[in-house]
Amino acid sequence: AQVGAVHSLLTRALRGREVALVSWSQDRNRYVVRAEEADSAPVWYLFDRARKELSPLADAYPELKDAPLGETRWITYAARDGLSIPAYVTTPPGAAAGKRPLIVLPHGGPHSRDQNDFDYLTQFLASRGYVVLRPQFRGSRGFGLAFERAGYGEWAGKMQTDLIDGVKALADAGLVDPDQVCIVGASYGGYAALASITMYPSQYRCAAAIAPVSDLQMLQLHQIRAGGREPPAGPGRRATAGRASREQMAAGSPVTHAAAAGGPVLLLHGDQDTVVQLDHSVVMKNALERAGKPVELIVFEGENHYFYRPTSRIRMLEALGGFLAEHLPAD
């Protein structure tokens, strides 16, 4: 109760920011606090409850302290079947009026969601001049059980058209150019990027996939090998609602549709990834090359699924920035 009361107090004091109590003293008088929001990098504080003092400790990204950041807002739009889809939209700092190129950035999971906290990838893309759309497509968690269940069996279907409908909503609002759109994602978001460029090729100019799933049957096999059987809540079973045949799994796999890719593809993957194995990017690269499609795979030695190493993240962002500058220039 005492910790909850402190959290409530600091949430009011740091209004508009996501507040996390990272640790506290044994007597619960002193707390290490992290506060952040979509448009400002995390700041660490020390809170002394007895003295009622909140003192800054450090900035998570000191280099960004005075840097202009993108502006994020919360919207909702209608999917083609009428379902209301929430989303975050981030516009570039100091962007002039007019339609801008767009990056669609679906989250991982897929049964997860984005939050109103600092996302380094979103702000990196905004700093390069792109509007960034982060749709909370059906299947995302935190919007009710019916909304989450609406994504079952829809990895390659309505979860993808939800992204396309978000592009249309921003284009209709005059914010983006619907002919200047690329998709970027990691993990399930990487699957979405590959599914989009292969199954909905007319919608996107290019795709960048970080540690992506490319083959649902391979995903299921890896889960069975790792755990003896596929976990009931695992990504493969959530993708198919547990009823899909091998043929249906293949039909929902981007690797099956590589020959239909509508634009260049960038693959980025750590060779120590145990969540989504490097094999997914390798087989996708091979399939795209056989089809004569432009593709590049960059393998990060010693890196895991989450790109925790700062040097890996910098290298990944440099590669991504160069890829987008070539295929979707923002200026």
C-alpha positions as CSV (number, residue, x, y, z in Angstrom):
1,A,0.0,0.0,0.0
2,Q,2.8,2.4,0.9
3,V,4.6,1.8,-2.4
4,G,1.3,2.3,-4.3
5,A,0.7,5.5,-2.5
6,V,4.2,6.8,-3.5
7,H,3.6,5.8,-7.1
8,S,0.3,7.7,-7.1
9,L,2.0,10.8,-5.6
10,L,4.8,10.8,-8.1
11,T,2.4,10.2,-11.0
12,R,0.5,13.3,-10.0
13,A,3.8,15.3,-9.5
14,L,5.2,14.2,-12.9
15,R,1.9,14.6,-14.7
16,G,1.8,13.3,-18.3
17,R,4.8,11.0,-17.8
18,E,5.0,7.2,-17.3
19,V,6.4,6.7,-13.8
20,A,8.1,3.5,-12.7
21,L,9.4,2.8,-9.2
22,V,12.6,0.9,-10.0
23,S,13.8,0.1,-6.5
24,W,13.4,1.4,-2.9
25,S,15.2,1.2,0.4
26,Q,14.3,-1.4,3.0
27,D,12.4,1.2,5.1
28,R,10.6,2.4,2.0
29,N,11.7,6.0,2.5
30,R,13.9,6.4,-0.5
31,Y,13.0,5.4,-4.1
32,V,14.7,5.3,-7.5
33,V,12.3,6.5,-10.0
34,R,12.2,6.5,-13.8
35,A,9.9,8.9,-15.6
36,E,9.4,9.2,-19.4
37,E,6.9,10.0,-22.1
38,A,6.7,9.5,-25.8
39,D,8.4,12.8,-26.6
40,S,11.1,13.0,-23.9
41,A,13.8,10.5,-23.0
42,P,13.7,8.8,-19.6
43,V,15.0,10.6,-16.5
44,W,16.1,8.9,-13.3
45,Y,15.2,10.5,-10.0
46,L,15.8,9.9,-6.3
47,F,12.7,10.4,-4.2
48,D,13.0,10.9,-0.4
49,R,9.6,10.3,1.1
50,A,10.4,11.7,4.5
51,R,11.8,14.9,3.1
52,K,9.3,15.0,0.2
53,E,12.2,15.7,-2.2
54,L,12.5,14.5,-5.8
55,S,16.1,15.0,-7.1
56,P,17.3,14.2,-10.6
57,L,19.9,11.5,-10.8
58,A,20.7,11.0,-14.6
59,D,19.3,11.2,-18.1
60,A,19.0,7.9,-20.0
61,Y,20.0,9.7,-23.2
62,P,22.1,12.7,-22.2
63,E,22.9,13.5,-25.8
64,L,19.2,14.1,-26.5
65,K,18.8,16.6,-23.6
66,D,18.4,19.6,-25.8
67,A,17.6,17.9,-29.1
68,P,14.3,18.5,-30.8
69,L,12.1,15.4,-30.7
70,G,9.0,14.3,-32.6
71,E,5.6,15.2,-31.4
72,T,3.3,12.2,-30.5
73,R,-0.4,12.1,-30.3
74,W,-3.1,9.4,-29.8
75,I,-5.7,8.8,-32.5
76,T,-8.3,6.2,-33.4
77,Y,-9.4,5.3,-36.9
78,A,-11.9,2.9,-38.4
79,A,-10.7,-0.4,-39.9
80,R,-12.5,-1.6,-43.0
81,D,-14.9,-3.8,-41.0
82,G,-15.7,-0.9,-38.6
83,L,-13.5,-1.9,-35.7
84,S,-12.0,1.1,-34.0
85,I,-8.1,0.9,-34.0
86,P,-6.1,3.1,-31.6
87,A,-2.7,4.3,-32.7
88,Y,0.2,6.6,-31.9
89,V,1.3,9.1,-34.6
90,T,4.6,10.9,-34.3
91,T,5.4,13.8,-36.6
92,P,9.0,15.0,-37.3
93,P,10.3,17.9,-35.2
94,G,9.8,21.2,-36.9
95,A,8.1,19.6,-39.9
96,A,6.7,22.0,-42.5
97,A,3.1,21.7,-43.4
98,G,2.2,19.2,-46.1
99,K,2.2,15.5,-46.8
100,R,5.2,13.7,-45.5
101,P,6.6,10.2,-46.2
102,L,5.3,7.6,-43.7
103,I,6.9,4.7,-41.7
104,V,4.4,2.2,-40.4
105,L,5.9,0.7,-37.2
106,P,3.9,-2.3,-35.9
107,H,4.8,-3.5,-32.4
108,G,6.0,-7.0,-31.5
109,G,4.2,-9.7,-29.6
110,P,1.8,-9.5,-31.3
111,H,-0.2,-9.7,-28.1
112,S,1.5,-6.7,-26.7
113,R,1.0,-3.0,-27.2
114,D,2.9,0.3,-27.4
115,Q,2.8,2.7,-24.4
116,N,3.1,6.4,-24.0
117,D,6.8,6.0,-23.2
118,F,10.0,6.9,-25.0
119,D,10.7,4.7,-28.1
120,Y,14.1,5.2,-29.5
121,L,13.2,3.7,-32.9
122,T,10.2,6.0,-33.3
123,Q,12.2,9.1,-32.4
124,F,15.1,8.1,-34.7
125,L,12.7,7.8,-37.6
126,A,11.0,11.0,-36.8
127,S,14.3,12.8,-36.6
128,R,15.0,11.7,-40.2
129,G,11.9,13.4,-41.4
130,Y,9.3,10.7,-41.4
131,V,5.8,10.6,-39.9
132,V,5.6,7.4,-37.8
133,L,2.4,5.4,-37.3
134,R,2.3,2.8,-34.5
135,P,-1.1,1.1,-34.9
136,Q,-2.5,-0.9,-32.0
137,F,-3.9,-3.4,-34.5
138,R,-6.5,-6.0,-33.5
139,G,-4.9,-8.7,-31.3
140,S,-3.1,-6.0,-29.2
141,R,-3.3,-6.4,-25.5
142,G,-4.9,-3.7,-23.2
143,F,-8.0,-2.9,-25.1
144,G,-10.3,-5.7,-23.9
145,L,-10.5,-9.4,-24.4
146,A,-12.7,-9.2,-27.5
147,F,-10.2,-6.9,-29.2
148,E,-7.3,-9.2,-28.4
149,R,-9.3,-12.3,-29.6
150,A,-10.1,-10.5,-32.9
151,G,-6.5,-11.1,-33.9
152,Y,-6.6,-14.8,-33.5
153,G,-5.9,-16.4,-36.9
154,E,-5.4,-13.0,-38.5
155,W,-1.6,-12.7,-38.6
156,A,-1.6,-12.4,-42.4
157,G,-5.2,-11.1,-42.7
158,K,-7.0,-8.4,-40.7
159,M,-4.0,-7.6,-38.6
160,Q,-2.3,-6.5,-41.8
161,T,-5.2,-4.6,-43.3
162,D,-5.5,-2.7,-40.0
163,L,-2.1,-1.3,-40.8
164,I,-3.2,-0.3,-44.3
165,D,-6.4,1.3,-43.0
166,G,-4.2,3.4,-40.7
167,V,-2.2,4.6,-43.7
168,K,-5.5,5.6,-45.4
169,A,-6.7,7.5,-42.4
170,L,-3.5,9.6,-42.2
171,A,-3.6,10.2,-46.0
172,D,-7.3,11.3,-45.8
173,A,-6.3,13.7,-43.1
174,G,-3.7,15.2,-45.4
175,L,-0.8,14.3,-43.2
176,V,1.1,11.7,-45.3
177,D,1.5,10.8,-49.0
178,P,0.0,7.3,-49.4
179,D,2.5,6.6,-52.3
180,Q,5.5,7.2,-50.0
181,V,5.2,4.5,-47.3
182,C,7.6,1.9,-45.9
183,I,7.1,-0.5,-43.1
184,V,9.6,-1.3,-40.3
185,G,9.2,-3.8,-37.5
186,A,10.9,-6.1,-35.1
187,S,9.9,-9.7,-34.0
188,Y,6.2,-10.0,-34.8
189,G,6.5,-6.4,-36.2
190,G,9.2,-7.9,-38.5
191,Y,6.8,-10.6,-39.6
192,A,4.2,-7.8,-40.3
193,A,6.8,-5.9,-42.4
194,L,7.6,-9.0,-44.5
195,A,3.9,-10.0,-44.8
196,S,3.0,-6.5,-45.9
197,I,5.7,-6.2,-48.6
198,T,4.9,-9.7,-50.0
199,M,1.1,-10.1,-49.5
200,Y,0.1,-6.5,-49.9
201,P,2.9,-5.3,-52.2
202,S,1.1,-2.4,-53.8
203,Q,0.8,-0.6,-50.4
204,Y,4.5,-0.2,-49.5
205,R,7.7,0.9,-51.2
206,C,10.1,-1.0,-49.0
207,A,10.3,-3.1,-45.8
208,A,12.9,-3.4,-43.0
209,A,12.5,-6.4,-40.7
210,I,14.5,-6.8,-37.4
211,A,14.6,-10.3,-36.0
212,P,11.5,-11.3,-38.0
213,V,9.4,-14.4,-38.2
214,S,9.2,-15.4,-41.9
215,D,7.9,-19.0,-41.7
216,L,5.1,-20.0,-39.3
217,Q,5.8,-23.7,-39.6
218,M,9.4,-23.1,-38.7
219,L,8.3,-21.0,-35.7
220,Q,6.1,-23.8,-34.5
221,L,8.8,-26.4,-35.0
222,H,11.3,-24.3,-33.0
223,Q,8.8,-24.0,-30.1
224,I,8.2,-27.7,-30.1
225,R,11.9,-28.4,-30.0
226,A,12.5,-25.9,-27.2
227,G,9.6,-27.0,-25.0
228,G,8.7,-30.5,-26.1
229,R,5.4,-29.2,-27.5
230,E,4.1,-25.9,-28.6
231,P,3.1,-23.7,-25.7
232,P,-0.7,-23.1,-25.6
233,A,-0.1,-19.3,-25.6
234,G,2.9,-19.4,-28.0
235,P,3.1,-17.2,-31.1
236,G,2.5,-20.1,-33.5
237,R,-0.7,-21.2,-31.8
238,R,-2.0,-17.6,-31.4
239,A,-1.3,-17.1,-35.1
240,T,-3.5,-20.0,-36.1
241,A,-6.0,-20.3,-33.2
242,G,-4.7,-23.9,-33.0
243,R,-6.6,-25.1,-36.0
244,A,-4.6,-24.3,-39.1
245,S,-3.3,-26.9,-41.5
246,R,0.2,-27.0,-42.8
247,E,-1.1,-25.5,-46.0
248,Q,-2.7,-22.6,-44.1
249,M,0.5,-22.1,-42.1
250,A,2.4,-21.9,-45.4
251,A,-0.1,-19.5,-46.9
252,G,0.4,-17.2,-43.9
253,S,4.2,-17.2,-44.2
254,P,6.0,-14.4,-46.0
255,V,8.7,-16.8,-47.3
256,T,6.0,-18.5,-49.4
257,H,5.2,-15.2,-51.1
258,A,8.7,-13.9,-51.6
259,A,8.3,-13.7,-55.4
260,A,5.5,-11.2,-55.0
261,A,7.5,-8.7,-53.0
262,G,6.8,-5.2,-54.1
263,G,10.0,-3.4,-53.0
264,P,13.4,-3.9,-51.5
265,V,13.8,-5.6,-48.2
266,L,16.3,-5.1,-45.4
267,L,16.8,-7.9,-42.8
268,L,18.6,-7.4,-39.5
269,H,19.2,-10.3,-37.2
270,G,21.4,-11.3,-34.3
271,D,23.1,-14.7,-34.6
272,Q,22.4,-15.5,-30.9
273,D,18.7,-14.9,-31.1
274,T,16.8,-17.7,-29.3
275,V,13.4,-16.1,-29.6
276,V,13.2,-16.0,-33.4
277,Q,16.2,-17.9,-34.8
278,L,18.4,-16.4,-37.5
279,D,17.1,-19.2,-39.8
280,H,14.0,-17.0,-40.4
281,S,16.0,-14.2,-42.0
282,V,18.3,-16.6,-43.9
283,V,15.4,-18.5,-45.6
284,M,13.7,-15.2,-46.4
285,K,16.8,-13.8,-48.0
286,N,17.3,-16.9,-50.0
287,A,13.7,-16.9,-51.2
288,L,13.9,-13.3,-52.2
289,E,17.2,-13.8,-54.1
290,R,15.8,-16.8,-56.0
291,A,12.9,-14.6,-57.1
292,G,15.3,-11.8,-58.2
293,K,14.1,-9.4,-55.5
294,P,16.4,-6.8,-53.9
295,V,17.3,-7.9,-50.4
296,E,20.1,-7.4,-47.9
297,L,20.7,-9.4,-44.7
298,I,23.0,-8.0,-42.0
299,V,23.9,-10.5,-39.3
300,F,25.0,-9.1,-35.9
301,E,27.5,-11.4,-34.3
302,G,26.9,-12.1,-30.6
303,E,23.6,-10.2,-30.5
304,N,20.3,-11.5,-29.2
305,H,16.7,-10.9,-30.1
306,Y,16.5,-7.5,-28.4
307,F,19.7,-5.7,-29.7
308,Y,20.7,-4.8,-26.1
309,R,24.3,-3.8,-27.0
310,P,24.6,0.0,-27.7
311,T,27.1,-0.7,-30.5
312,S,24.6,-3.1,-32.2
313,R,21.7,-0.6,-31.9
314,I,23.9,2.1,-33.4
315,R,24.9,-0.1,-36.3
316,M,21.3,-1.2,-36.8
317,L,20.0,2.4,-36.9
318,E,22.8,3.4,-39.3
319,A,21.8,0.6,-41.6
320,L,18.1,1.3,-41.3
321,G,18.7,5.0,-41.9
322,G,20.7,4.4,-45.0
323,F,18.2,1.9,-46.4
324,L,15.3,4.4,-45.9
325,A,17.3,7.3,-47.3
326,E,17.8,5.3,-50.5
327,H,14.3,3.9,-51.0
328,L,12.1,6.5,-49.2
329,P,14.0,9.8,-49.1
330,A,12.3,12.3,-46.7
331,D,13.6,15.5,-48.3
